[in-house]
Amino acid sequence: MTTHTTTTHVPRAITEPALAELRTADDAGRPPALAEDPEGGAPLRCCLRRSEPGELIALVSYAPLRRWAAETGAVPGAYDEQGPVFIHAEGCGGPESEGLAFTEAHRVLRRYSRDGHILGGRLVTPPEDFEGALTEAFADPEVALVHVRAVEYGCFLYEVRRP
């Protein structure tokens, strides 16, 4: 079970309009890979919790910076990337909490400028203060958003935008 904490920084799950697109064709143009999760534990980017055993989930390619840039007019250039994420195969209603998710393991906070260029990153190791690390990241006025990523595979978990 994911632990959520009170925070001034709000994690942004993948939005419903984007999820609807991803459930048809992912950001690499492929149909989603659907599977019943036999063990549970997959980090779901639609509701920011771990999957339960037996849930029908989809593995899709997702380009978070590209989608943010489309909203803001940024041009990330070579910093645009896509990678695998798990989502529910059907609508789920989104996160149940506004607290920070997936903070129980080593995470990288990757900072981006308004142009979508990487400004740096920071490893956060539990029990280090995750909220404090985000506050530190946004203390730099050049930081427009932060991607929270898994260390093991570098996978995108969610974004946090400037408060």
C-alpha positions as CSV (number, residue, x, y, z in Angstrom):
1,M,0.0,0.0,0.0
2,T,1.3,3.4,-0.9
3,T,1.9,5.8,1.9
4,H,0.5,9.3,1.3
5,T,1.8,12.3,3.3
6,T,0.4,15.8,3.8
7,T,2.2,18.0,1.3
8,T,2.3,21.5,-0.2
9,H,3.4,19.8,-3.5
10,V,0.7,17.9,-5.4
11,P,1.6,14.9,-7.5
12,R,0.0,15.0,-10.9
13,A,-1.3,11.7,-12.2
14,I,-1.7,11.1,-15.9
15,T,-4.9,13.0,-16.8
16,E,-8.1,11.3,-18.0
17,P,-7.9,12.8,-21.5
18,A,-4.4,11.5,-21.9
19,L,-5.4,8.1,-20.4
20,A,-8.2,7.8,-22.9
21,E,-5.6,8.3,-25.7
22,L,-3.1,5.9,-24.2
23,R,-5.8,3.2,-23.9
24,T,-6.2,3.4,-27.7
25,A,-2.6,4.0,-28.8
26,D,0.4,4.9,-26.6
27,D,2.9,7.7,-27.2
28,A,4.9,5.4,-29.5
29,G,1.8,4.7,-31.6
30,R,1.3,1.1,-30.4
31,P,-1.8,-0.4,-28.8
32,P,-1.6,-0.9,-25.1
33,A,-0.3,-4.3,-23.8
34,L,-3.1,-5.5,-21.5
35,A,-2.6,-8.1,-18.8
36,E,-4.2,-9.3,-15.6
37,D,-1.7,-8.5,-12.8
38,P,-1.2,-11.8,-11.0
39,E,0.8,-10.5,-8.1
40,G,-0.1,-6.8,-7.8
41,G,2.4,-4.1,-6.9
42,A,2.7,-2.4,-10.3
43,P,2.9,1.4,-9.8
44,L,-0.2,2.8,-11.5
45,R,0.3,6.3,-13.0
46,C,-3.4,6.9,-13.4
47,C,-4.3,6.7,-9.7
48,L,-0.9,6.8,-8.0
49,R,-1.2,3.6,-6.1
50,R,0.1,0.1,-6.5
51,S,-2.0,-2.5,-8.4
52,E,-3.9,-5.2,-6.6
53,P,-3.6,-8.9,-7.6
54,G,-6.0,-9.7,-10.5
55,E,-6.5,-6.1,-11.7
56,L,-6.5,-5.6,-15.5
57,I,-3.7,-3.1,-16.3
58,A,-2.0,-1.8,-19.4
59,L,1.7,-1.2,-20.1
60,V,2.1,1.8,-22.4
61,S,4.8,4.1,-23.6
62,Y,4.3,7.6,-22.2
63,A,6.1,10.8,-23.1
64,P,5.4,13.1,-20.0
65,L,7.6,16.0,-21.1
66,R,6.1,16.0,-24.6
67,R,2.6,16.2,-23.2
68,W,3.6,19.0,-20.7
69,A,5.3,20.9,-23.6
70,A,2.1,20.7,-25.7
71,E,0.2,22.4,-22.9
72,T,2.8,25.1,-22.2
73,G,4.4,25.7,-25.6
74,A,7.9,24.6,-24.4
75,V,10.3,23.0,-26.8
76,P,12.2,20.2,-24.9
77,G,14.1,19.1,-28.0
78,A,16.4,16.2,-27.2
79,Y,15.1,16.1,-23.6
80,D,11.8,14.7,-24.9
81,E,11.7,11.0,-24.0
82,Q,9.2,8.3,-23.6
83,G,9.1,5.2,-21.5
84,P,7.0,2.4,-20.0
85,V,4.2,3.1,-17.5
86,F,1.4,1.1,-16.0
87,I,-2.1,2.3,-16.1
88,H,-5.5,0.7,-15.4
89,A,-6.9,-0.8,-18.6
90,E,-10.2,1.0,-18.0
91,G,-11.1,4.2,-16.1
92,C,-10.4,4.2,-12.4
93,G,-11.3,7.6,-11.1
94,G,-7.8,8.8,-10.5
95,P,-5.9,9.3,-7.2
96,E,-7.8,9.0,-3.9
97,S,-5.4,11.4,-2.2
98,E,-3.4,14.6,-3.1
99,G,-0.5,13.4,-1.0
100,L,2.9,12.4,-2.4
101,A,2.9,8.8,-3.7
102,F,5.6,6.1,-4.1
103,T,8.0,7.8,-1.6
104,E,8.9,4.5,0.2
105,A,11.9,3.8,-2.0
106,H,14.9,5.6,-3.6
107,R,13.6,8.2,-6.1
108,V,15.2,10.7,-8.4
109,L,13.8,14.2,-8.6
110,R,14.6,15.4,-12.1
111,R,14.1,19.2,-12.5
112,Y,13.1,20.9,-15.7
113,S,13.1,24.5,-16.9
114,R,10.2,26.4,-18.5
115,D,11.7,25.4,-21.9
116,G,11.6,21.7,-20.9
117,H,15.4,21.3,-20.4
118,I,16.9,19.3,-17.6
119,L,18.3,21.5,-14.8
120,G,19.6,18.7,-12.7
121,G,18.4,15.9,-10.4
122,R,18.6,14.7,-6.9
123,L,18.5,11.3,-5.3
124,V,16.1,11.0,-2.4
125,T,16.7,8.1,0.0
126,P,14.2,7.2,2.6
127,P,13.8,8.2,5.4
128,E,14.9,11.5,3.9
129,D,12.3,14.2,3.7
130,F,10.7,13.9,0.3
131,E,8.7,17.1,0.8
132,G,11.8,19.0,1.8
133,A,13.6,17.7,-1.3
134,L,10.8,19.1,-3.5
135,T,10.8,22.4,-1.6
136,E,14.5,22.6,-2.3
137,A,14.0,21.9,-6.0
138,F,11.4,24.6,-6.4
139,A,13.6,27.1,-4.4
140,D,15.4,27.5,-7.8
141,P,13.1,30.0,-9.7
142,E,14.2,28.4,-13.0
143,V,12.5,25.1,-12.1
144,A,9.0,24.8,-13.7
145,L,8.4,21.2,-12.9
146,V,9.9,18.1,-11.3
147,H,9.6,14.5,-12.5
148,V,9.6,11.9,-9.8
149,R,11.4,8.7,-11.2
150,A,12.2,5.3,-10.0
151,V,15.9,4.7,-9.5
152,E,16.0,1.0,-10.5
153,Y,14.7,1.5,-14.1
154,G,14.5,5.3,-14.4
155,C,10.8,5.1,-15.0
156,F,8.6,8.2,-14.7
157,L,6.2,8.0,-11.7
158,Y,4.6,11.4,-11.8
159,E,5.2,15.1,-12.1
160,V,5.0,17.9,-9.6
161,R,4.5,21.4,-10.9
162,R,5.5,24.7,-9.3
163,P,3.2,25.4,-6.3
